[in-house]
Amino acid sequence: MSDLEQKRPIKKVQLCHRKRNYRKEWEQDVRFKGWITSSNKGKNITADNSKAKCLACNIEMTAEVTVLKNHSNSAKHMSKTKSLPTQCSITDMFKKTDTTLEHQITIAEMKLTGCLA
């Protein structure tokens, strides 16, 4: 090899990491359902949509499927999500019962027959 060939710097090729956007369909995906949302929910619509938020752990992460998969397999996330399916939402706790006239009549008849029996 000549001196000229030895002094040439080796060029390193850097791949550009393309910025990903949050996808609404991830919320319906079995792997992410129930704990993922957009990090700019309720914020300015023109805000950066490249972040996702874990509702269980209350952390933001880049909106990439690989990052979401790794987070869902983390020990912290698994321990936090164990209790999620058993919790009911606050709106479910205070749902009004069926108050139609027919339902009220049925309840009154059942109470009346209970007193007579």
C-alpha positions as CSV (number, residue, x, y, z in Angstrom):
1,M,0.0,0.0,0.0
2,S,1.2,3.5,-0.7
3,D,1.3,6.3,1.8
4,L,-1.5,8.0,0.1
5,E,-3.9,5.1,0.6
6,Q,-3.1,4.8,4.3
7,K,-3.8,8.4,5.1
8,R,-7.3,8.5,3.7
9,P,-9.9,8.7,6.4
10,I,-12.5,6.0,6.4
11,K,-16.0,7.4,5.9
12,K,-18.6,6.1,8.2
13,V,-22.1,5.9,6.9
14,Q,-24.7,7.2,9.3
15,L,-28.3,6.1,8.8
16,C,-30.8,8.8,9.4
17,H,-33.3,7.9,12.1
18,R,-36.7,9.0,10.7
19,K,-39.0,10.6,13.3
20,R,-42.1,8.5,13.8
21,N,-45.6,9.8,14.7
22,Y,-48.0,8.4,17.2
23,R,-50.7,6.3,15.6
24,K,-54.2,6.2,17.0
25,E,-54.7,2.5,15.9
26,W,-52.1,1.5,18.5
27,E,-54.7,2.2,21.2
28,Q,-56.8,-0.7,19.8
29,D,-53.8,-3.1,19.4
30,V,-53.9,-6.0,21.8
31,R,-50.3,-5.4,22.9
32,F,-50.9,-1.7,23.9
33,K,-54.6,-1.4,24.6
34,G,-55.5,0.2,27.9
35,W,-52.3,1.9,28.7
36,I,-51.1,3.9,25.7
37,T,-52.1,7.4,24.6
38,S,-50.7,10.3,22.7
39,S,-48.4,12.4,24.9
40,N,-49.9,15.7,23.6
41,K,-53.5,14.7,24.3
42,G,-55.4,17.8,25.3
43,K,-52.6,20.1,24.1
44,N,-52.2,22.1,21.0
45,I,-53.1,20.2,17.9
46,T,-50.1,21.5,16.0
47,A,-47.8,20.1,18.8
48,D,-45.2,17.5,18.1
49,N,-46.8,14.1,17.8
50,S,-43.7,12.0,18.1
51,K,-44.2,10.9,21.7
52,A,-46.5,8.3,23.3
53,K,-47.5,8.2,27.0
54,C,-47.9,5.1,29.2
55,L,-50.9,5.8,31.4
56,A,-49.9,3.1,33.9
57,C,-46.3,4.3,34.5
58,N,-47.0,8.0,33.6
59,I,-44.0,8.3,31.4
60,E,-43.4,9.5,27.8
61,M,-41.5,7.7,25.2
62,T,-40.8,8.0,21.5
63,A,-43.7,6.8,19.4
64,E,-42.0,3.7,17.8
65,V,-43.3,0.2,18.0
66,T,-40.0,-1.2,19.2
67,V,-39.8,1.2,22.0
68,L,-43.4,0.4,23.0
69,K,-42.8,-3.3,22.9
70,N,-39.7,-3.0,25.1
71,H,-41.6,-0.8,27.6
72,S,-44.5,-3.2,27.8
73,N,-42.0,-6.0,28.7
74,S,-40.2,-4.0,31.3
75,A,-40.5,-5.0,35.0
76,K,-41.8,-1.6,36.1
77,H,-44.6,-1.6,33.5
78,M,-45.6,-5.2,34.2
79,S,-46.0,-4.5,37.9
80,K,-48.0,-1.4,37.3
81,T,-50.4,-3.0,34.8
82,K,-51.2,-6.0,36.9
83,S,-53.9,-4.0,38.7
84,L,-55.3,-2.2,35.6
85,P,-57.8,-4.8,34.3
86,T,-59.3,-5.2,37.8
87,Q,-59.9,-1.5,38.2
88,C,-63.2,-0.1,37.0
89,S,-63.4,3.5,35.8
90,I,-65.0,6.1,38.0
91,T,-67.7,6.6,35.4
92,D,-68.7,2.9,35.6
93,M,-68.9,3.2,39.4
94,F,-71.6,5.9,39.2
95,K,-73.7,4.7,36.3
96,K,-77.4,5.1,36.7
97,T,-79.4,2.0,37.0
98,D,-82.3,1.3,34.6
99,T,-85.1,3.5,35.8
100,T,-87.7,2.8,33.1
101,L,-91.3,2.4,34.3
102,E,-91.5,-1.3,33.5
103,H,-88.3,-1.9,35.5
104,Q,-89.7,0.0,38.5
105,I,-92.9,-2.0,38.4
106,T,-91.0,-5.2,38.3
107,I,-89.0,-4.2,41.3
108,A,-92.1,-3.1,43.2
109,E,-93.8,-6.4,42.4
110,M,-90.8,-8.4,43.6
111,K,-90.8,-6.5,46.9
112,L,-94.5,-7.0,47.4
113,T,-94.3,-10.7,46.8
114,G,-91.4,-10.9,49.2
115,C,-93.5,-9.3,51.9
116,L,-96.4,-11.6,51.3
117,A,-94.4,-14.8,51.3
